[in-house]
Amino acid sequence: MSFRDDVLAGLGARPRAIPARWFYDRTGSELFELITELPEYYPTRAETAILEAAADEVAALVGPGRAVIEFGSGASTKTRVLLRRVRPPVYVPIDISGDFLREAARGLAGEFPGVEVVPFEADFTMAMTLPDVVADSPKLGFFPGSTIGNLEPAGAVDLLRAMRGSLGEGAMLLIGMDRVKDAGVLTAAYDDAAGVTARFNLNLLERINRELDGDLAVDAFRHLARWNAGAARIEMHLEAVRDVGFTVAGKAFGMAAGETIHTENSHKYTDDAARLLLRAGGWEPVAEWTDPDALFAVLLAEARVVRPAP
């Protein structure tokens, strides 16, 4: 669905919800990069440290000559660690924010002159055909940041299966998955003291106003992050702080104080749940690495032929 269709459908639904992929216009992408540098936001630091420690082992396990395909590449910050060790012939960063994607790709091409960098603007949550340049290459998918956690379990399985279809039999997938941990640590990571995550969340309303002729009063909403223990996920919402009426694309909406628009889930996984999810998506876990505090995990999996149970 388009941004317009998703927003109108989400505002008209009960409960209201807008898919998290629409956070990432240029402003949203830049704000997310700021989030990754916050002291409360442990995932980026933990995952980067894991990749730096495990990169040689990853390179040995995946072998030479694989094209690297990154799903939701953003600024490709962690990718640099992988490219230095794996040394792929081709790197395909995929992202929905085209201008941000191309800018990051130009920087990487300058840093890695021996790697052909082919930016691919697309919504990686949808079915896609990869660029011809990697059609016949063995592939390593790279899906860091525990972005898989943004999806409901059924959607996560569907995405993993779609990635398997895009990458092909024998492909490998290096994926970051956030761990279940203390609720206070989790909540702080999504509700930082500097308010950057709040700006990131509220920018969705600004984008609606900019692109869909909306007239939402942004100051009528506040950022809300909460831990849902039953679903093992952090939820982000935009909560109305007063009764508010507004129009979007010519359609009128109203919200009472305390009502919310659900904007993001970030599911967290136990070790067993992470491996089960990968297997359900058609990927057999090969290796796993974590940081000393077990905050985060990086798993390597392979697309193998699925055999019936004995």
Backbone hydrogen bonds, N-H to C=O, Kabsch-Sander energy under -0.5 kcal/mol:
donor,donor_aa,acceptor,acceptor_aa,energy
6,D,2,S,-2.8
7,V,3,F,-2.5
8,L,4,R,-2.6
9,A,5,D,-2.5
10,G,6,D,-2.6
11,L,7,V,-2.7
12,G,8,L,-1.4
13,A,9,A,-0.9
16,R,260,T,-0.6
17,A,10,G,-1.1
18,I,262,H,-2.1
22,W,19,P,-1.6
23,F,20,A,-2.1
24,Y,21,R,-1.2
25,D,23,F,-1.5
29,S,25,D,-2.7
30,E,26,R,-2.4
31,L,27,T,-2.5
32,F,28,G,-2.3
33,E,29,S,-1.8
34,L,30,E,-1.5
35,I,31,L,-2.2
36,T,32,F,-1.9
37,E,34,L,-1.3
38,L,35,I,-1.9
41,Y,38,L,-0.6
42,Y,40,E,-1.6
45,R,41,Y,-0.6
46,A,42,Y,-2.8
47,E,43,P,-2.7
48,T,44,T,-2.5
49,A,45,R,-2.3
50,I,46,A,-2.1
51,L,47,E,-2.6
52,E,48,T,-2.5
53,A,49,A,-2.0
54,A,50,I,-2.4
55,A,51,L,-1.7
58,V,54,A,-2.7
59,A,55,A,-2.7
60,A,56,D,-2.0
61,L,57,E,-2.2
62,V,58,V,-2.6
63,G,59,A,-1.8
66,R,63,G,-0.5
67,A,138,P,-2.6
68,V,90,V,-2.4
69,I,67,A,-0.5
69,I,140,L,-2.4
70,E,68,V,-0.5
70,E,92,V,-2.3
71,F,69,I,-0.5
71,F,142,F,-2.3
72,G,70,E,-0.6
72,G,94,I,-1.6
73,S,94,I,-2.2
76,S,73,S,-2.5
80,R,76,S,-0.9
80,R,77,T,-0.9
81,V,78,K,-0.7
82,L,78,K,-1.1
83,L,79,T,-3.0
84,R,80,R,-2.0
85,R,81,V,-0.9
85,R,82,L,-0.5
86,V,82,L,-3.1
87,R,83,L,-1.6
91,Y,116,E,-2.9
92,V,68,V,-2.9
94,I,70,E,-2.5
95,D,120,F,-1.3
98,G,96,I,-1.1
101,L,97,S,-2.5
102,R,98,G,-2.6
103,E,99,D,-2.0
104,A,100,F,-2.2
105,A,101,L,-2.4
106,R,102,R,-2.1
107,G,103,E,-1.6
108,L,104,A,-2.1
109,A,105,A,-2.5
110,G,106,R,-1.6
111,E,107,G,-1.5
112,F,108,L,-2.4
115,V,112,F,-2.1
116,E,89,P,-2.4
117,V,115,V,-0.7
118,V,91,Y,-2.8
118,V,116,E,-0.6
120,F,93,P,-2.7
122,A,95,D,-1.6
122,A,120,F,-0.6
124,F,122,A,-0.9
126,M,123,D,-2.2
130,L,128,M,-0.5
134,V,131,P,-1.8
135,A,132,D,-1.8
137,S,134,V,-1.2
140,L,67,A,-3.0
141,G,172,M,-3.5
142,F,69,I,-2.9
143,F,174,L,-2.9
147,T,144,P,-1.0
149,G,146,S,-1.7
150,N,147,T,-2.2
151,L,148,I,-1.5
156,A,152,E,-2.8
157,V,153,P,-2.3
158,D,154,A,-2.1
159,L,155,G,-2.4
160,L,156,A,-2.5
161,R,157,V,-2.3
162,A,158,D,-2.3
163,M,159,L,-2.7
164,R,160,L,-2.0
165,G,161,R,-2.2
166,S,162,A,-2.4
167,L,163,M,-2.8
168,G,164,R,-2.6
170,G,303,A,-2.6
171,A,168,G,-2.0
172,M,139,K,-2.1
173,L,301,A,-2.7
174,L,141,G,-3.2
175,I,173,L,-0.6
175,I,299,L,-2.7
176,G,143,F,-1.9
177,M,297,A,-3.0
179,R,295,L,-1.8
180,V,269,Y,-1.1
186,L,182,D,-2.0
187,T,183,A,-2.8
188,A,184,G,-2.1
189,A,185,V,-1.4
190,Y,186,L,-0.7
190,Y,187,T,-1.1
191,D,188,A,-0.9
195,G,192,D,-1.1
199,R,195,G,-1.9
200,F,196,V,-2.3
201,N,197,T,-2.4
202,L,198,A,-2.9
203,N,199,R,-1.8
204,L,201,N,-1.3
205,L,202,L,-0.9
206,E,202,L,-1.5
207,R,203,N,-2.8
208,I,204,L,-2.1
209,N,205,L,-2.4
210,R,206,E,-2.5
211,E,207,R,-3.1
212,L,208,I,-2.2
214,G,208,I,-0.9
215,D,247,T,-1.7
218,V,216,L,-1.1
220,A,217,A,-2.3
221,F,218,V,-1.7
222,R,239,E,-2.2
224,L,237,H,-2.3
226,R,235,E,-2.2
228,N,226,R,-0.5
228,N,233,R,-3.3
229,A,227,W,-0.8
232,A,228,N,-0.7
232,A,229,A,-0.6
233,R,228,N,-1.9
234,I,266,S,-2.0
235,E,226,R,-3.0
236,M,264,E,-2.9
237,H,224,L,-2.9
238,L,261,I,-2.3
239,E,222,R,-2.7
239,E,237,H,-0.6
240,A,259,E,-3.0
241,V,220,A,-2.8
242,R,220,A,-0.7
244,V,255,M,-3.0
246,F,253,F,-2.4
248,V,251,K,-2.5
249,A,212,L,-2.4
251,K,248,V,-2.2
253,F,246,F,-3.1
255,M,244,V,-2.9
258,G,240,A,-3.2
259,E,256,A,-2.2
261,I,238,L,-2.0
262,H,16,R,-2.6
262,H,260,T,-0.5
263,T,236,M,-2.4
263,T,261,I,-0.5
264,E,236,M,-1.6
266,S,234,I,-2.2
267,H,149,G,-3.2
268,K,232,A,-2.9
269,Y,178,D,-2.7
274,A,270,T,-2.2
275,R,271,D,-1.8
276,L,272,D,-2.4
277,L,273,A,-2.4
278,L,274,A,-2.0
279,R,275,R,-2.3
280,A,276,L,-2.4
281,G,277,L,-1.5
282,G,279,R,-1.6
283,W,278,L,-2.6
284,E,302,E,-2.9
286,V,300,L,-3.8
287,A,300,L,-1.6
289,W,298,V,-2.6
291,D,296,F,-1.0
294,A,291,D,-1.9
297,A,177,M,-1.8
298,V,289,W,-2.7
299,L,175,I,-2.8
300,L,287,A,-2.6
301,A,173,L,-2.4
302,E,284,E,-2.2
303,A,171,A,-2.9
304,R,302,E,-1.2
307,R,305,V,-0.6
